[in-house]
Amino acid sequence: MTENAGKSGDRTEHRNKPGTGKRANENVKMDRSGYNKDTGGRKSFLWEFLMLFLAVFCGFLAQYSLEHKIEREQGRDFALSFREDMIKDTAILQKNIIGLQNLYSACDSLSHNIAKGRTKTKDEIKRLYELNLSALSGFTINLTDRTSAQLKSGGMRLITNKKVADAIVGYWDKLGLLEAIDEGAQTMRMQAREKSYLIFDQKYYSESVNAQGARLVFDGAVLMTNDYVQLTEFANRVSHIKNLIKGRLINSLEDQKAMASEIVELISEEYKIK
């Protein structure tokens, strides 16, 4: 009897122990259910995060591709615009070359006549007056800088074709040399012009012009001085201008023109322009 009571008590104690029996099984089931729910929530969160990341990444790629396409189109537009400028520059440079060749001839004749003493007769003096205006007239080299200004302001990065980019930079470098030579010639011209005011009297120049646009010279013009030193110094200055025009300025213009023509052909080839 006592033994049975002990066994019954053991069974009761066993049933009442935590984590045993029917209640323990229910707790395990509940724990597993909570775990499954938590795992499913994590998977859902990770999936949503992945989808969001892919959406953002794809949007970034699309935006990058669009911007890259726009920049390529802008680069092409800049290249074609620069090509048009080079066509204009070619014509401008050719005109400048012809103008400087005429200027060279006038400088040569003026310095030569003074050196040969052709300063005595009325016809010789009148001719000197005419040559003075032609030889010391102003000349400017104004090339097209419409596209160059934009490229130098940041647009150059859009020219991704290395050959074209190198050619453009080379053209600018060459142009810098041309401008330096031109500046030197302009300074020499102004110095010679200052000397001419001591030799040629402006009152003998008419307001009327000939067919070439040069001012006419009145008959009876005389020189303000016949001093050999002054005339020789003036002739030397004019001769120096002449040598600079022929030896450097015209050559530089021809080089610049050739480079402009090459760039026109290069851009046409690289960008498939017929």
C-alpha positions in Angstrom: 0.0 0.0 0.0 2.7 2.3 1.0 4.7 1.3 -2.1 1.8 2.0 -4.4 1.3 5.4 -2.8 5.0 6.1 -3.4 4.6 5.2 -7.1 1.5 7.4 -7.4 3.4 10.3 -5.8 6.3 9.8 -8.2 3.9 9.9 -11.2 2.3 13.1 -9.8 5.7 14.7 -9.2 6.8 13.7 -12.7 3.7 15.3 -14.2 4.2 18.5 -12.2 7.9 18.9 -13.2 8.5 21.8 -15.6 9.2 20.9 -19.2 7.5 17.5 -19.0 4.2 16.1 -20.0 1.5 17.6 -22.2 2.1 21.2 -21.2 5.8 20.9 -22.2 4.8 19.6 -25.6 2.5 22.5 -26.1 5.3 24.9 -25.1 7.7 23.3 -27.7 5.1 23.6 -30.4 4.5 27.3 -29.5 8.3 28.0 -29.5 8.7 26.3 -32.9 5.7 28.2 -34.3 7.3 31.5 -33.1 10.6 30.6 -34.6 9.0 29.8 -37.9 7.2 33.1 -37.9 10.4 35.0 -37.0 12.3 33.2 -39.8 9.6 33.9 -42.3 9.6 37.6 -41.3 13.3 37.8 -41.8 13.2 36.2 -45.2 10.4 38.6 -46.2 12.4 41.6 -45.0 15.6 40.5 -46.8 13.6 39.9 -50.0 12.0 43.3 -49.8 15.4 44.9 -49.1 16.9 43.0 -52.1 14.1 44.1 -54.4 14.4 47.7 -53.2 18.2 47.6 -53.7 17.8 46.2 -57.2 15.2 48.9 -58.1 17.5 51.6 -56.9 20.5 50.1 -58.6 18.7 49.6 -61.9 17.5 53.2 -61.6 21.0 54.4 -61.1 22.2 52.4 -64.1 19.5 53.8 -66.2 20.3 57.4 -65.1 24.0 56.8 -65.6 23.3 55.4 -69.1 21.1 58.3 -70.0 23.6 60.9 -68.7 26.4 59.1 -70.6 24.3 59.1 -73.8 23.5 62.8 -73.4 27.2 63.6 -72.8 28.2 61.7 -75.9 25.7 63.6 -77.9 26.9 66.9 -76.5 30.5 65.9 -77.2 29.6 65.1 -80.8 27.7 68.5 -81.1 30.8 70.3 -79.8 33.1 68.4 -82.3 30.8 69.3 -85.2 30.5 72.9 -84.1 34.3 73.1 -83.8 34.5 71.6 -87.3 32.3 74.4 -88.6 34.6 77.0 -86.9 37.6 75.4 -88.6 35.9 75.8 -92.0 35.4 79.5 -91.2 39.0 79.9 -89.8 40.4 78.3 -93.0 38.7 81.1 -95.1 39.7 83.8 -92.6 43.3 82.6 -92.5 43.5 82.6 -96.3 42.2 86.1 -96.5 44.8 87.2 -93.9 47.6 85.5 -95.8 46.7 87.5 -99.0 46.4 90.7 -96.9 49.8 90.2 -95.3 51.4 89.4 -98.7 50.1 92.8 -99.9 51.4 94.4 -96.7 54.8 92.8 -97.3 55.0 94.2 -100.8 54.2 97.7 -99.5 56.8 97.5 -96.8 59.3 96.2 -99.2 58.7 99.0 -101.7 58.7 101.7 -99.0 61.9 100.6 -97.4 63.6 100.0 -100.8 62.6 103.5 -102.2 63.9 105.3 -99.1 67.1 103.2 -99.1 67.7 104.1 -102.8 67.2 107.8 -102.2 63.9 108.0 -104.1 62.7 110.9 -102.0 63.3 113.9 -104.2 60.8 114.3 -107.1 57.1 115.0 -106.5 56.1 111.6 -108.0 58.6 109.8 -105.7 57.4 111.7 -102.6 53.7 111.1 -103.5 54.5 107.4 -103.9 56.2 107.3 -100.5 53.0 108.9 -99.0 50.9 106.2 -100.6 53.2 103.3 -99.5 53.3 104.7 -96.0 49.6 104.2 -95.5 49.7 100.8 -97.1 52.7 99.5 -95.3 51.7 100.7 -91.8 47.9 100.1 -92.0 46.4 98.1 -89.3 45.9 94.4 -89.7 44.1 92.0 -87.4 43.8 88.2 -87.1 40.4 87.5 -85.6 39.6 83.8 -85.8 36.3 82.1 -84.7 36.3 81.4 -81.0 32.6 80.5 -80.5 33.1 76.8 -79.8 36.6 77.2 -78.3 35.2 79.5 -75.6 32.7 76.8 -74.6 35.2 74.0 -74.7 37.7 75.9 -72.5 34.9 76.5 -70.0 34.5 72.8 -69.3 33.1 71.4 -72.5 36.4 69.8 -73.4 35.8 66.8 -71.1 32.9 65.9 -73.4 35.2 65.3 -76.3 36.1 61.7 -75.6 37.7 61.0 -79.0 41.4 61.2 -78.1 42.5 62.0 -81.7 40.0 64.9 -82.0 40.8 66.2 -78.5 44.6 66.2 -79.1 44.1 68.0 -82.5 42.0 70.7 -80.8 44.5 71.3 -78.1 47.3 71.3 -80.7 45.4 73.9 -82.7 45.1 76.1 -79.6 48.8 75.8 -78.9 49.7 76.8 -82.4 47.2 79.7 -82.2 49.0 80.9 -79.1 52.3 81.1 -81.0 50.5 82.9 -83.9 49.0 85.5 -81.6 52.4 86.1 -80.0 54.0 86.7 -83.4 51.1 89.0 -84.4 51.5 90.9 -81.1 55.1 91.5 -81.9 54.4 92.7 -85.4 51.7 95.1 -84.1 54.2 96.6 -81.6 56.7 97.1 -84.4 54.1 98.7 -86.6 53.1 101.2 -84.0 56.7 102.1 -83.4 57.3 102.7 -87.1 54.0 104.7 -87.2 55.3 107.0 -84.5 58.4 107.7 -86.6 56.3 108.3 -89.7 54.7 111.3 -88.0 58.1 113.1 -88.2 58.3 112.4 -91.9 54.9 112.5 -93.5 52.6 115.5 -93.1 49.0 114.3 -92.6 47.6 117.4 -94.3 48.5 115.9 -97.6 46.1 113.0 -97.1 42.7 113.4 -98.6 39.5 112.1 -97.0 38.6 110.6 -100.4 39.6 107.0 -101.1 40.4 105.1 -104.2 38.8 101.9 -105.5 40.9 99.8 -103.0 39.8 101.9 -100.1 43.1 103.7 -99.6 43.2 107.5 -98.9 44.3 109.6 -101.8 47.3 111.9 -101.6 47.2 115.6 -102.7 49.6 116.8 -105.4 52.5 118.8 -104.2 53.1 116.7 -101.0 56.5 117.2 -99.4 58.4 115.3 -96.7 58.7 117.0 -93.3 62.4 116.1 -93.2 65.1 114.9 -95.6 67.4 114.0 -92.7 69.3 110.8 -93.7 69.4 109.4 -90.2 65.7 109.8 -89.6 64.7 108.4 -93.0 67.1 105.5 -92.6 65.9 104.6 -89.1 62.3 104.7 -90.4 63.2 102.5 -93.4 65.0 100.0 -91.1 61.8 99.7 -88.9 59.7 99.1 -92.0 62.1 96.6 -93.3 62.1 94.8 -89.9 58.3 94.5 -90.1 58.6 93.2 -93.7 61.0 90.5 -92.6 58.8 89.4 -89.7 55.7 89.2 -91.9 57.5 87.0 -94.5 59.7 85.0 -92.2 57.3 84.2 -89.4 53.8 85.7 -89.6 52.8 84.4 -93.0 54.4 81.0 -92.3 52.5 80.8 -89.0 49.2 81.6 -90.8 49.8 78.9 -93.4 50.6 76.4 -90.7 47.4 77.3 -88.8 45.4 77.1 -92.0 46.8 73.6 -92.7 46.0 72.5 -89.2 42.5 73.8 -89.5 42.0 71.8 -92.7 43.3 68.7 -91.1 40.9 69.0 -88.2 38.0 69.4 -90.6 39.0 66.1 -92.2 39.7 64.3 -88.9 36.3 65.2 -87.4 34.6 64.2 -90.6 36.3 60.8 -90.5 35.9 60.1 -86.8 32.3 61.2 -86.6 31.3 59.7 -90.0 30.4 63.0 -91.6 30.0 63.0 -95.3 
